[in-house]
Amino acid sequence: MNLEMQQFKAEFFKALAHPLRIRILELLAEGDKNVNEIQTLVGSEGSAVSQQLTILRAKNIVLGTKEGNKVIYTLKDPMIIELLAVARQIFNNHLVDTITILDKFKEEEEVLPQSKS
């Protein structure tokens, strides 16, 4: 069972491993949208958005429901919203760590006497 779970996680995270797919998920976290709305919001051409939506659908991360001549996309599991929020927090934590390191370097440079040439 552990191996199956690890395989699922690996495939799941592979499906998220593209900046445009992440942006699409962030938009869908705000509410359901059709392809034209997503294209407009991301500023990308239709084929790129459609290609990424196809991948997200194949991995059961988003659902597409036909309404007239449009397909409305929605997140399959609302926990994706939480996952994106956790990823943002991890990113922020990394930034805080980096800023702390940079501040220490800056302090050390100010303390060390500058060598004369």
C-alpha positions as CSV (number, residue, x, y, z in Angstrom):
1,M,0.0,0.0,0.0
2,N,2.9,2.4,0.8
3,L,4.3,2.0,-2.7
4,E,0.9,2.6,-4.3
5,M,0.5,5.8,-2.2
6,Q,3.9,7.0,-3.1
7,Q,3.2,6.4,-6.8
8,F,-0.1,8.3,-6.5
9,K,1.7,11.2,-4.9
10,A,4.5,11.2,-7.4
11,E,2.0,11.3,-10.3
12,F,-0.1,13.9,-8.6
13,F,2.8,16.2,-8.1
14,K,4.0,15.6,-11.6
15,A,0.6,16.8,-12.8
16,L,1.1,20.0,-10.8
17,A,4.7,20.5,-12.1
18,H,4.0,23.3,-14.6
19,P,3.6,27.1,-13.8
20,L,0.6,27.4,-16.1
21,R,-1.2,24.5,-14.5
22,I,-0.6,26.0,-11.1
23,R,-2.0,29.4,-12.3
24,I,-5.1,27.6,-13.7
25,L,-5.6,25.9,-10.4
26,E,-5.3,29.2,-8.5
27,L,-7.9,30.7,-10.8
28,L,-10.3,27.8,-10.3
29,A,-9.8,28.1,-6.6
30,E,-11.6,31.5,-7.0
31,G,-14.5,29.8,-8.8
32,D,-15.5,27.8,-11.8
33,K,-14.4,29.1,-15.2
34,N,-14.6,28.3,-18.9
35,V,-11.6,28.1,-21.2
36,N,-12.1,31.6,-22.6
37,E,-12.1,33.1,-19.1
38,I,-9.0,31.2,-18.1
39,Q,-7.2,32.3,-21.3
40,T,-8.1,35.9,-20.7
41,L,-7.0,35.8,-17.0
42,V,-3.6,34.1,-17.7
43,G,-2.9,35.9,-20.9
44,S,-2.0,32.8,-22.8
45,E,-3.1,31.4,-26.1
46,G,-6.0,28.8,-26.2
47,S,-3.9,25.8,-27.2
48,A,-1.6,26.2,-24.2
49,V,-4.5,26.5,-21.8
50,S,-6.4,23.6,-23.4
51,Q,-3.3,21.4,-23.3
52,Q,-2.8,22.1,-19.6
53,L,-6.5,21.6,-18.8
54,T,-6.3,18.2,-20.6
55,I,-3.5,17.1,-18.3
56,L,-5.3,18.3,-15.2
57,R,-8.4,16.5,-16.3
58,A,-6.5,13.3,-17.1
59,K,-5.1,13.3,-13.6
60,N,-8.6,13.9,-12.1
61,I,-7.5,17.3,-10.6
62,V,-10.1,19.3,-12.5
63,L,-13.5,18.4,-13.9
64,G,-15.0,19.7,-17.1
65,T,-18.8,20.0,-17.4
66,K,-20.4,20.8,-20.8
67,E,-22.8,23.7,-20.6
68,G,-24.2,24.6,-24.0
69,N,-21.2,25.2,-26.3
70,K,-18.8,25.8,-23.3
71,V,-17.0,23.6,-20.9
72,I,-16.9,24.8,-17.4
73,Y,-13.9,23.8,-15.3
74,T,-13.9,23.2,-11.6
75,L,-11.5,21.8,-9.0
76,K,-12.4,18.1,-8.4
77,D,-11.3,18.3,-4.7
78,P,-11.5,21.6,-2.8
79,M,-8.4,20.5,-0.8
80,I,-6.4,21.7,-3.8
81,I,-7.0,25.2,-2.4
82,E,-5.4,24.2,0.9
83,L,-2.5,22.6,-0.9
84,L,-1.8,25.8,-2.9
85,A,-2.0,27.8,0.3
86,V,0.5,25.4,2.0
87,A,2.8,25.7,-1.0
88,R,2.6,29.5,-0.8
89,Q,3.5,29.4,3.0
90,I,6.5,27.1,2.2
91,F,7.6,29.6,-0.4
92,N,7.2,32.4,2.1
93,N,9.2,30.5,4.7
94,H,12.0,30.0,2.2
95,L,12.0,33.7,1.5
96,V,12.2,34.5,5.2
97,D,15.2,32.2,5.5
98,T,16.9,33.7,2.5
99,I,16.3,37.2,3.8
100,T,17.7,36.2,7.2
101,I,20.8,34.8,5.6
102,L,21.3,37.9,3.5
103,D,20.8,40.2,6.5
104,K,23.6,38.2,8.3
105,F,25.9,38.6,5.4
106,K,25.2,42.3,5.3
107,E,25.9,42.6,9.0
108,E,29.2,40.7,8.7
109,E,30.3,42.9,5.8
110,E,29.6,46.0,7.9
111,V,31.6,44.6,10.9
112,L,34.6,43.4,8.9
113,P,37.1,46.1,8.2
114,Q,37.5,46.8,4.5
115,S,40.9,45.9,3.1
116,K,42.9,48.7,1.6
117,S,44.2,48.3,-1.9
